[in-house]
Amino acid sequence: MAIITQQTVFDADALAASVIGIAADVGQHDSGVHQHRKGQLLYAPQGCMTFVLDDALCLLPPTKAVWIPPHTSHRAVMTNVVAYRSLYFDAAVSEGPDAVTMIEVDALLKALIDKMAFWPWDKAEGEMTNTVALFWEEFFAAKRHFYQLPLPSDPRLNQFRMQMMQEAFLAPPAADLAQAVGLSTKTVTRLFKVDTGMSYQAWRQQWRVLKAIELLSAGMLVADVSAWLEFSSDSAFIAFFKQQTGQTPLNFIKSAAVTDEGIAR
């Protein structure tokens, strides 16, 4: 069995095979904070997924995959329909890196992930060897990406961290955040600099980039994304997005669509 639903009771660590794969379509899901003894590769060919580590907020857009090493605490949140594949590798035989790693998924890597995701959970080990070896060869050759934002750890910002995972969350200006948490703007800026290595303004700008990518990946129109993120005009949003990513929002959408079509062939 490889296809699961939200009603399926599933524990990869309870299964004996060195590689376990699953496939699912999820409308809305919050995994809660958890970890596995096995390493995990998570891939979303459709939809956009947010996952949280102890010290960072990460975004997994379509056509990207993320490797989560064994015993890494994480939380996955899906707010729209997301088609995803997940592979779990026994830590004793895994060749995965020691750090969380995000990669571009090309046609061959997608084919390998799809094949492995639908393997029966009692598949003979000898029948998996060649495919797994090719998978890791392609994994380490893949282009790396970085859609990650460091999180503040100071207890005075705990409520802010909790609010970040709400679908309607919008990172406020520094003065508004300071008022909400009962601190001065200067203190908020200092805490963010200490905890994240970024000023709050720089952090907020990076958050807006990730949120824009999430909304665009979900099919939202450029004008609607601009309004949602409270830019003064569509042109201001387009200029901001291009400055941060090197692409206009429309080019970003088109390149993602071309990649997806190329993968689907």
N, C-alpha and C positions, 0 to 999 in steps of 0.2 A: 504493500500500500504506500503510495507517495502523495496522492492528492488529499489534502485535509481541509476541513471547514473550521469555523470558530467553535463548533461543538466537539471537535475531535480532541481526545485526551492524548497529548503527545509529549514525550520526554526523550530527547535524543540520547541523553546519557544512560538511559535504561536499556538501550539497544546495543547489541554486541558487535555489529558490523563496523569495520574501520571507517567506512563512509556511509552516511545516511543522508538521503535527499528527500525534500518535500516540495510541493507546489501548491499554491493557494491563491484565491482571489478574496480580498478582504475589504469590506466597505468602510468600517471604522473600527480601529483596534488600538489598545494600549497594553503592551506586554507587561508593564510594571518593571521595576528594577529587578534584574536577575542576572545570572551567569551560568555558563556551562563548563563542564570538565572538558568537553570537546571544543576545538576551534570551529568557527562558523564563517561561511561565506554567504552574504546576503545580497541578492540581486533583484532589482525591480524593473523589468522590461516596460512596464506601464505604470504610470502614477509616480508619486514622489513620497518619500518616506523621511521622517525625522527620527534620529536616534540620539540618545543622550548618554555620555560617558560621565565619569566622576567629575571631570574637569573641563568638559567641552560639549557643545551642541553641534551636531553634525547633520548634514543634509545629503540624502541619497537620491539624486535625480535619475530619470530614466536613462538606460544604457550605461549606468555605472554600477559597480559592485564594491562591497566593502568586506574586508577580512577582519574578523574580530577574534583575537587570540583566546586560547583557553583561559578560564578564570577571570575574564574581563567583565566587570560589572557594567551593564548597559540597559537601556530602556528604549524600545521601538514604538513609535506612535504613527499611525496611519489615519488620516482624516478624510480621505477620498478613496474611491475604489482603487486598489493597488494589486496588480498581478505580481506575485513575487515567487522567487525560487530561493531555497536555502539549502546549503550543503554543510554537513557537520563531519569533522574529521577527528578521529581518535588522536589525542595528543601524543601518544607513543609513536605514531607513524607519520604524523603531519609534517609537511615541509613548509608550512606557512610562516610568515615573518612574526617577530615577537611584538610588533607594534600594530595598532589599528592602521590599515592601509586601504585606500580607495583607488580603484583602477577603472580604465575605460574598457568596456566589453565589446570586442569586435565580433565578426560573424563566426569565426571558429570557436572562440571562447564561449559565445552564447550557445552554440550547438553542443559543446561539451557540458555546460552547466545544465541545459535542458535534458540531455541524455542521463546525466547522473541524478538529477532531481527526481526522475521517474523510475530509478532502479528499485526493485523490490528490497525490502529491508533485510531479507535473508539471502541476498545475492552472495554467491561463492566468492571468496576473497581473490582467488586466482583469476576470475573473470573481470575483475576491476583494475588490475595492475596497469595495463597499457594505457587505458583511458585516463586514469589518475595521474600517471607520469606525464602524459601530454598536457593535461590540465595545468599542472604546476609549471611546466615549461612555458605555456602561454601566459599564465598568471604573471610570472616574473618578467616576461617580455612586454607586458602591457604598459601603456602610458599611465602615469600616476596623476591623481587629482587631489585637490584639497578644498573641500567644502566644509570647513570646520571653524568654529568660533569658541575661543576660551571662555569659561564661565567664572564669575566671581565666586569666591569661597567664603567671604566674610559672613558670619551669622546674621549681621544686620541687613543683609541683602537676600536672606532665605526666601522671604515672601515674593520678592522680585523673581527669583529663580523658578519658583512654583508657578507664577503667572505666565512665564515664558512658554509653557507647554500648552496653554489654552489656545484654541484655534483663532480666536479673535484678538489675541495679544498684539499690541503695537508698541514697539519700544518708544518710550516718551522722551521728550527733550530732557536735558540734565536737570533743569530747575524743577520740572514736574516730578521727576523721579525722586529728587532730594526731598521735596515736600511730602511725597507719598510714604517715604521710609523714615521721615523725621530727622533728616540730616541736612547739613549744609551742602550746597553744590560743590564747594571745594573739597569736602570730605568724600562725597561720592566719587569725584574725579580721582582723588588720591587712592581710594579703595580699589577702583578699577585698574589703575596703573599698577598697584602692588600685586593684585590677584591675576590680572590677565596680560600685563605688559603693554596695555593700550589705554589711552585716555577714553573716557566714556563716549566722547563724540566720535572717535575713530571706531570704537566698538559698535556704536549705534549704526554707523554707516555700513559696517560689515554685516551687521544683522539685516539691514535693509536689502543688501545684495542677495543674501541667502533667501530671504522671504520673497523677493522678486522672482528668483529662479524657481522657487516652489510654486508660486502662483502662476507663472508663465507655463510651467510644466503641467499644471493642472488644466490648462486651456483657457485661462482668463485673458481677456483682451488687454493690450498694452495700456489703453486709456483707463481701464478699470483698475489695473495694477497701480498705475500712477495715482489714481484717486485714493485707493485703499491705503497706500503708503504716505499719503498726504503731501505729495509734491505740489509745488505751486502751479505746474503746468506739465503737459505731456512731454514737451520738449526738454524741460528740466530733468524729468525722469530718464528720458532717452540719453541725454548727455551724461548723467550720473552713471547709468548702467554701462554705457560704452567706456567711460573712464575707468570703471572698476573691473570690467571683464574683457575689454578689447573688442566687444561686439555690441551692436545695437540689439534691443530686445527682439525685433523681428528676425534678425540674422541668427540669434540664439535659437529661436523657435524653429527656423528653417533647418539649421544644422542638426538639431536634435531629431527632426522629422526625417531628414536624409539618412542619418545614422540608423534610425529605427527601421526605415525601409530597407536599407542595405543589410541589416541583421536579419530581417524577416525573409529575405530571398533564399 
